[in-house]
Amino acid sequence: MFKTLVNAFKNKDIRKKILFTLMMLVVIRIGSLLPIPGVDTEYFSTLLAGIEGGDLSYLSAFTGGSFEKMSLFALSITPYITSSIIIQLLTIAIPKLEEMQKEGEDGRKKIAKITRFVTVGLALVESIAMTVGFGRQGLIIGYKTYSTLHYTACVIVVVAALTAGSAILMWIGERITEKGVGNGISIVLMINIISGMPNDFVTLYSTFVAGKKIAYAVLAAAIILAIILVVIVLVCVLQDAERRIPVQYSGKVSGRRTVGGQSTFIPLKINIAGVMPIIFASSLMQFPSVIIQLFSGKSYEWTNYLNSNYWCRPEMPKYSLGLLLYIILVVVFAYFYTSISFNPIQIADNMKKAGGVVPGITPGRSTSDYLNRILNYVVFIGVVGLMIVALIPIICSGVFNASVSFGGTSIIIIVGVILETMKQIESQMVNRYYKGFLSE
């Protein structure tokens, strides 16, 4: 990886892209610290600190702490991620969107445009809900002494700032994809997660190392580093592992030559769905407790079953029942997301039209059934690996009471984005090399 970066900086064009990306990341961190006019950030921080458990740790990690500070980028890139998922699901239900998806580059541009509008709409709805919901509780400075007109003006300013902040992050992500190293939206999400990690390491240090005996402190530090390294290695294996299905294309005789007849394979990634099943499951389980605690100010015991901060605690084993629901949701979403990302019937039909066959399998229905069986097997292995990565931090947090904002989900995102970005940089370097070679 280090060698790749060194070689990349030697190339003028790629160096410009890397520096442009770094500059955009600096802008993101500055925006995450800019307060919104008229907002009482101390009130909001106190309110969130009073909420029990780790219901907001997931949101805090994804926004890089901007949500807690109620800064310009408090909504982060989550509206764009949500809108992308919605549009992707709607392509199955709406034939017009499905046709756009099949139109190639023009179709993708149209879908991207629709996604932008949906993102702004979602950001606007979320901004209004947050501002109105928290405004009368003390979020807006002087809300009791303001007149109705003045209060309305303050609400409009806060809503406009939150919506604009989310739109700016979306624009920055697209610019990184276009003019930077690529994978822009994922890089924006990654930098938000990484920004909160120093505080988490300080928390781990103060909890398990500081003030302890030397032998205990060294052992605790070694265990923490070992757990983090094990999770990172598992994520690397999970991201790169794939099942290759051999495909043989029949040759055609043209004159005295035989055209075609090549052997290739269909690469099935073990973790096809990526981190999306965990994001879906975590969001679904945290949504009820977050809404109840934020807007009612009360805490109910049943919400502890949905709170990962209470799972795997030896003194409260009953709350670990929520972990079973979490596992079920991850499995369901993994198969669901894979079903909309990989269509065995369509692939089998394309292979049949192109004269490709899987050795030993009849083209057509038999091929699609075979691909479906292999897919179910691969998805199961991917889910098991995903659950191991996600459960290690949860178990450690419950057993040792190690409260940190990042977990298996964050590590999967960080490692996955880094690996994908490095691959894109390497491919750009290869393309530059061949272009330079052909031009000489």
C-alpha positions as CSV (number, residue, x, y, z in Angstrom):
1,M,0.0,0.0,0.0
2,F,2.8,2.4,0.9
3,K,4.7,1.6,-2.3
4,T,1.5,2.3,-4.3
5,L,1.1,5.7,-2.7
6,V,4.8,6.6,-3.3
7,N,4.4,5.6,-7.0
8,A,1.2,7.5,-7.3
9,F,2.8,10.8,-6.0
10,K,5.4,10.4,-8.7
11,N,2.6,10.7,-11.4
12,K,1.6,14.4,-11.8
13,D,-2.1,13.7,-12.7
14,I,-2.7,11.2,-9.9
15,R,-0.8,13.4,-7.4
16,K,-3.2,16.3,-8.3
17,K,-6.2,13.9,-7.7
18,I,-4.8,12.8,-4.3
19,L,-4.1,16.4,-3.2
20,F,-7.6,17.5,-4.4
21,T,-9.1,14.7,-2.3
22,L,-7.1,15.7,0.8
23,M,-8.2,19.3,0.3
24,M,-11.9,18.3,0.2
25,L,-11.4,16.2,3.3
26,V,-10.0,19.3,5.1
27,V,-13.1,21.2,4.0
28,I,-15.3,18.5,5.4
29,R,-13.7,18.6,8.8
30,I,-13.9,22.4,8.9
31,G,-17.6,22.2,8.1
32,S,-18.1,19.7,10.8
33,L,-16.9,22.3,13.4
34,L,-18.9,25.2,12.1
35,P,-21.9,25.9,14.4
36,I,-25.3,26.7,13.0
37,P,-26.5,30.3,13.9
38,G,-29.0,30.4,16.7
39,V,-28.4,26.9,18.0
40,D,-27.6,26.1,21.6
41,T,-24.9,23.5,21.1
42,E,-24.3,23.1,24.9
43,Y,-28.0,22.2,25.4
44,F,-27.9,19.6,22.6
45,S,-24.7,18.0,23.9
46,T,-26.2,17.8,27.4
47,L,-29.3,16.3,26.0
48,L,-27.5,13.6,24.1
49,A,-25.2,12.9,27.1
50,G,-28.2,12.2,29.2
51,I,-29.5,9.5,26.9
52,E,-28.7,6.1,28.2
53,G,-26.7,3.6,26.4
54,G,-25.2,3.7,22.9
55,D,-28.3,4.3,20.8
56,L,-26.7,7.4,19.2
57,S,-23.2,5.9,18.9
58,Y,-24.0,4.7,15.4
59,L,-25.2,8.1,14.3
60,S,-22.4,9.9,16.0
61,A,-19.8,7.7,14.3
62,F,-21.3,8.2,10.8
63,T,-21.5,12.0,11.2
64,G,-18.0,12.4,12.7
65,G,-19.4,14.0,15.8
66,S,-21.2,16.7,13.8
67,F,-24.6,15.6,15.1
68,E,-23.5,16.0,18.7
69,K,-22.2,19.5,18.0
70,M,-25.2,20.3,15.8
71,S,-22.8,21.8,13.2
72,L,-23.3,22.6,9.5
73,F,-22.8,18.9,8.5
74,A,-24.9,17.4,11.3
75,L,-26.9,15.3,8.9
76,S,-23.7,14.1,7.2
77,I,-24.0,12.0,4.0
78,T,-26.8,9.8,5.5
79,P,-29.6,11.4,3.4
80,Y,-27.7,10.5,0.2
81,I,-27.1,6.9,1.3
82,T,-30.7,6.6,2.2
83,S,-31.9,8.0,-1.1
84,S,-29.5,5.8,-3.0
85,I,-30.9,2.7,-1.3
86,I,-34.5,3.9,-2.0
87,I,-33.8,4.5,-5.7
88,Q,-32.0,1.1,-6.0
89,L,-35.1,-0.6,-4.5
90,L,-37.5,1.3,-6.7
91,T,-35.7,0.2,-9.8
92,I,-37.2,-3.2,-9.2
93,A,-40.7,-1.9,-8.7
94,I,-40.8,0.9,-11.3
95,P,-40.2,-0.2,-14.9
96,K,-39.2,3.3,-16.0
97,L,-36.2,3.3,-13.6
98,E,-35.3,-0.2,-14.6
99,E,-35.1,0.9,-18.2
100,M,-32.9,3.9,-17.2
101,Q,-30.6,1.5,-15.4
102,K,-30.2,-0.5,-18.6
103,E,-29.5,2.5,-20.8
104,G,-25.8,2.6,-19.9
105,E,-24.0,5.8,-19.0
106,D,-27.0,8.1,-20.0
107,G,-29.3,6.1,-17.8
108,R,-26.9,6.2,-14.9
109,K,-26.7,10.0,-15.2
110,K,-30.5,10.3,-15.1
111,I,-30.7,8.0,-12.0
112,A,-27.9,10.1,-10.3
113,K,-29.9,13.3,-11.0
114,I,-33.1,11.7,-9.5
115,T,-31.0,10.6,-6.5
116,R,-29.8,14.1,-5.9
117,F,-33.3,15.5,-5.8
118,V,-34.4,12.7,-3.4
119,T,-31.4,13.5,-1.2
120,V,-32.3,17.1,-0.9
121,G,-35.9,16.2,-0.2
122,L,-34.9,13.7,2.6
123,A,-32.5,16.2,4.1
124,L,-35.2,18.9,4.1
125,V,-37.7,16.5,5.9
126,E,-35.0,15.4,8.4
127,S,-34.0,19.0,9.1
128,I,-37.6,20.2,9.7
129,A,-38.3,17.2,12.0
130,M,-35.1,17.8,14.0
131,T,-35.5,21.6,14.2
132,V,-39.2,21.6,15.2
133,G,-38.8,18.6,17.5
134,F,-35.8,20.1,19.4
135,G,-36.6,23.8,18.9
136,R,-39.2,24.1,21.6
137,Q,-37.2,22.0,24.0
138,G,-34.3,24.4,24.0
139,L,-32.3,23.7,20.9
140,I,-32.8,27.3,19.6
141,I,-31.3,30.0,21.8
142,G,-33.9,32.2,23.5
143,Y,-36.9,30.3,22.0
144,K,-39.1,31.4,25.1
145,T,-38.4,35.1,24.7
146,Y,-38.6,35.2,20.9
147,S,-41.7,36.3,19.1
148,T,-43.5,33.8,16.9
149,L,-42.1,35.6,13.8
150,H,-38.6,35.6,15.1
151,Y,-38.8,32.0,16.2
152,T,-40.1,31.0,12.7
153,A,-37.2,32.9,11.1
154,C,-34.7,31.0,13.3
155,V,-36.3,27.7,12.4
156,I,-36.0,28.5,8.7
157,V,-32.3,29.4,9.2
158,V,-31.5,26.1,11.0
159,V,-33.5,24.0,8.5
160,A,-31.7,25.8,5.5
161,A,-28.3,25.3,7.1
162,L,-28.8,21.6,7.8
163,T,-30.2,20.9,4.3
164,A,-27.5,22.9,2.6
165,G,-24.8,21.1,4.7
166,S,-26.0,17.7,3.5
167,A,-26.2,18.9,-0.1
168,I,-22.7,20.3,0.1
169,L,-21.4,17.0,1.4
170,M,-23.1,15.2,-1.5
171,W,-21.5,17.7,-3.9
172,I,-18.0,17.2,-2.4
173,G,-18.4,13.4,-2.6
174,E,-19.3,13.7,-6.3
175,R,-16.4,16.0,-7.0
176,I,-14.0,13.5,-5.3
177,T,-15.4,10.8,-7.6
178,E,-15.0,13.0,-10.6
179,K,-11.8,15.0,-10.0
180,G,-10.2,13.0,-7.1
181,V,-9.2,9.4,-6.5
182,G,-12.8,8.2,-6.9
183,N,-15.2,6.5,-4.5
184,G,-16.2,9.9,-3.2
185,I,-19.3,9.3,-1.1
186,S,-17.6,6.3,0.7
187,I,-14.5,8.5,1.4
188,V,-16.7,11.2,3.0
189,L,-18.3,8.5,5.2
190,M,-14.9,7.0,6.0
191,I,-13.3,10.3,7.1
192,N,-16.3,11.0,9.4
193,I,-15.8,7.6,11.1
194,I,-12.0,8.0,11.4
195,S,-12.4,11.5,13.0
196,G,-14.1,10.1,16.0
197,M,-11.6,7.3,16.6
198,P,-8.9,9.3,18.5
199,N,-11.5,10.0,21.3
200,D,-12.4,6.3,21.4
201,F,-8.8,5.3,21.8
202,V,-8.4,7.8,24.6
203,T,-11.4,6.3,26.3
204,L,-10.0,2.8,26.0
205,Y,-6.7,4.0,27.3
206,S,-8.2,5.8,30.3
207,T,-10.5,2.8,31.1
208,F,-8.1,-0.1,30.8
209,V,-4.5,1.3,30.8
210,A,-4.2,4.6,32.7
211,G,-3.6,4.2,36.5
212,K,-3.3,0.4,36.3
213,K,-0.3,-1.8,37.3
214,I,2.3,-2.1,34.5
215,A,1.7,-5.8,33.9
216,Y,-2.1,-5.3,33.7
217,A,-1.8,-2.2,31.5
218,V,0.6,-3.9,29.1
219,L,-1.7,-7.0,28.9
220,A,-4.8,-4.8,28.4
221,A,-3.1,-2.8,25.6
222,A,-1.9,-6.0,23.9
223,I,-5.4,-7.5,24.0
224,I,-7.0,-4.3,22.6
225,L,-4.5,-4.2,19.7
226,A,-4.9,-7.9,19.0
227,I,-8.7,-7.6,18.8
228,I,-8.4,-4.6,16.4
229,L,-5.9,-6.4,14.2
230,V,-7.9,-9.6,14.1
231,V,-11.0,-7.7,13.1
232,I,-9.0,-5.8,10.4
233,V,-7.6,-9.1,9.0
234,L,-11.0,-10.7,8.9
235,V,-12.4,-7.7,7.1
236,C,-9.6,-7.8,4.5
237,V,-10.2,-11.5,3.9
238,L,-14.0,-11.0,3.7
239,Q,-13.7,-8.1,1.3
240,D,-11.4,-9.9,-1.2
241,A,-12.7,-13.5,-1.0
242,E,-14.7,-14.7,-3.9
243,R,-16.1,-17.8,-5.5
244,R,-15.2,-18.2,-9.2
245,I,-17.6,-20.1,-11.4
246,P,-16.0,-21.3,-14.6
247,V,-17.7,-20.4,-17.9
248,Q,-16.8,-21.8,-21.3
249,Y,-17.8,-19.9,-24.5
250,S,-18.2,-21.9,-27.6
251,G,-16.0,-21.1,-30.6
252,K,-17.3,-20.1,-34.1
253,V,-15.7,-21.1,-37.3
254,S,-15.1,-18.1,-39.6
255,G,-13.3,-19.2,-42.8
256,R,-10.3,-21.2,-41.6
257,R,-10.2,-19.5,-38.2
258,T,-12.0,-20.3,-35.0
259,V,-13.3,-17.3,-33.3
260,G,-14.1,-17.3,-29.5
261,G,-13.9,-20.5,-27.5
262,Q,-12.4,-18.7,-24.5
263,S,-12.6,-19.8,-20.9
264,T,-13.4,-17.3,-18.2
265,F,-15.3,-17.2,-14.9
266,I,-18.0,-15.4,-13.0
267,P,-16.6,-13.9,-9.8
268,L,-19.0,-14.1,-6.9
269,K,-17.8,-12.0,-3.9
270,I,-18.3,-13.8,-0.6
271,N,-19.6,-10.6,0.9
272,I,-21.8,-9.4,-2.0
273,A,-24.0,-7.2,0.2
274,G,-21.0,-5.5,1.9
275,V,-21.9,-3.7,5.1
276,M,-25.4,-2.8,4.0
277,P,-27.1,-5.6,6.0
278,I,-25.5,-4.4,9.2
279,I,-26.5,-0.8,8.4
280,F,-30.1,-1.8,7.7
281,A,-30.4,-3.9,10.8
282,S,-28.7,-1.4,13.1
283,S,-30.9,1.5,11.8
284,L,-34.1,-0.5,12.2
285,M,-33.3,-1.6,15.8
286,Q,-32.1,1.8,16.9
287,F,-34.9,3.9,15.4
288,P,-37.6,3.2,18.0
289,S,-35.5,3.8,21.0
290,V,-33.8,7.0,19.6
291,I,-37.2,8.5,18.7
292,I,-38.7,7.7,22.1
293,Q,-35.8,8.9,24.1
294,L,-35.3,12.1,22.2
295,F,-38.9,13.3,21.9
296,S,-40.4,12.0,25.1
297,G,-37.4,12.3,27.3
298,K,-38.3,9.0,29.0
299,S,-36.5,5.7,28.9
300,Y,-38.4,2.4,28.8
301,E,-37.0,-1.0,29.8
302,W,-38.1,-2.7,26.5
303,T,-35.8,-0.4,24.5
304,N,-32.8,-2.0,26.3
305,Y,-33.4,-5.1,24.3
306,L,-32.8,-3.1,21.1
307,N,-29.7,-1.3,22.5
308,S,-26.4,-3.0,21.6
309,N,-24.8,-1.4,24.7
310,Y,-26.8,-3.8,26.9
311,W,-26.0,-7.0,24.9
312,C,-23.6,-9.6,26.2
313,R,-23.5,-8.1,29.7
314,P,-23.0,-10.9,32.3
315,E,-25.1,-9.0,34.9
316,M,-28.0,-8.5,32.5
317,P,-28.3,-11.6,30.3
318,K,-31.9,-11.1,29.4
319,Y,-31.2,-8.1,27.2
320,S,-29.0,-10.3,25.0
321,L,-32.3,-11.6,23.4
322,G,-32.1,-8.5,21.3
323,L,-28.9,-9.8,19.8
324,L,-30.8,-12.8,18.4
325,L,-33.2,-10.4,16.6
326,Y,-30.2,-8.4,15.3
327,I,-28.6,-11.6,13.9
328,I,-31.9,-12.5,12.2
329,L,-32.3,-9.1,10.6
330,V,-28.7,-9.1,9.3
331,V,-29.3,-12.5,7.7
332,V,-32.6,-11.4,6.1
333,F,-31.2,-8.1,4.8
334,A,-28.1,-9.9,3.4
335,Y,-30.2,-12.3,1.3
336,F,-32.6,-9.5,0.4
337,Y,-29.8,-7.0,-0.7
338,T,-28.0,-9.8,-2.6
339,S,-31.3,-10.7,-4.5
340,I,-31.6,-7.2,-5.9
341,S,-27.8,-6.9,-6.7
342,F,-27.3,-10.3,-8.4
343,N,-29.9,-11.8,-10.7
344,P,-29.1,-15.5,-11.7
345,I,-31.9,-15.7,-14.3
346,Q,-30.6,-12.6,-16.1
347,I,-27.0,-13.8,-16.0
348,A,-28.0,-17.3,-17.3
349,D,-29.9,-15.7,-20.2
350,N,-27.0,-13.5,-21.1
351,M,-24.7,-16.4,-21.0
352,K,-27.0,-18.5,-23.2
353,K,-27.2,-15.7,-25.8
354,A,-23.4,-15.3,-25.9
355,G,-22.9,-19.1,-26.2
356,G,-21.5,-19.5,-22.7
357,V,-22.0,-22.5,-20.5
358,V,-20.9,-23.7,-17.1
359,P,-19.1,-27.0,-17.6
360,G,-21.5,-29.9,-16.8
361,I,-24.6,-27.6,-16.5
362,T,-27.3,-27.3,-19.2
363,P,-27.8,-23.7,-20.5
364,G,-30.9,-21.9,-19.4
365,R,-33.0,-22.8,-16.4
366,S,-30.5,-25.4,-15.1
367,T,-27.8,-22.7,-15.2
368,S,-29.9,-20.2,-13.3
369,D,-30.8,-22.8,-10.7
370,Y,-27.1,-23.8,-10.3
371,L,-26.1,-20.1,-9.9
372,N,-28.9,-19.6,-7.3
373,R,-27.7,-22.6,-5.3
374,I,-24.1,-21.4,-5.3
375,L,-25.3,-17.8,-4.5
376,N,-27.2,-19.0,-1.4
377,Y,-24.1,-20.9,-0.2
378,V,-21.8,-18.0,-0.8
379,V,-24.2,-15.5,0.9
380,F,-24.4,-17.8,3.9
381,I,-20.6,-17.9,4.3
382,G,-20.5,-14.1,3.8
383,V,-23.1,-13.5,6.5
384,V,-21.3,-15.8,8.9
385,G,-18.1,-13.8,8.3
386,L,-19.9,-10.5,8.6
387,M,-21.5,-11.5,11.9
388,I,-18.1,-12.6,13.3
389,V,-16.7,-9.2,12.5
390,A,-19.7,-7.3,13.8
391,L,-20.1,-9.4,17.0
392,I,-16.5,-9.2,18.2
393,P,-16.7,-5.5,19.2
394,I,-20.2,-6.0,20.6
395,I,-19.1,-8.9,22.8
396,C,-16.0,-7.1,24.0
397,S,-18.1,-4.0,24.8
398,G,-20.6,-6.0,26.8
399,V,-18.2,-8.2,28.7
400,F,-15.6,-5.5,29.4
401,N,-17.9,-2.4,29.3
402,A,-15.7,-0.8,26.7
403,S,-17.8,2.1,25.4
404,V,-16.6,3.3,22.0
405,S,-18.4,4.8,19.0
406,F,-16.8,2.6,16.4
407,G,-17.4,-1.1,16.0
408,G,-17.4,-3.8,13.4
409,T,-19.5,-1.8,11.0
410,S,-17.1,1.1,11.1
411,I,-14.0,-1.1,10.6
412,I,-15.7,-2.8,7.6
413,I,-16.4,0.6,6.0
414,I,-12.9,1.9,6.7
415,V,-11.0,-1.1,5.5
416,G,-13.3,-1.6,2.5
417,V,-13.1,2.0,1.4
418,I,-9.3,2.0,1.7
419,L,-8.9,-1.3,-0.2
420,E,-11.2,-0.1,-3.0
421,T,-9.5,3.3,-3.2
422,M,-6.1,1.8,-3.5
423,K,-7.3,-0.5,-6.2
424,Q,-8.7,2.5,-8.1
425,I,-5.4,4.3,-7.7
426,E,-3.5,1.3,-9.0
427,S,-5.9,1.0,-12.0
428,Q,-5.4,4.7,-12.8
429,M,-1.7,4.2,-12.7
430,V,-1.9,1.3,-15.1
431,N,-4.0,3.3,-17.5
432,R,-1.6,6.2,-17.4
433,Y,1.3,3.9,-18.0
434,Y,-0.3,2.3,-21.1
435,K,-1.4,5.6,-22.5
436,G,2.1,7.0,-22.1
437,F,3.5,3.9,-23.6
438,L,1.2,4.0,-26.6
439,S,1.8,7.7,-27.2
440,E,5.6,7.3,-27.4
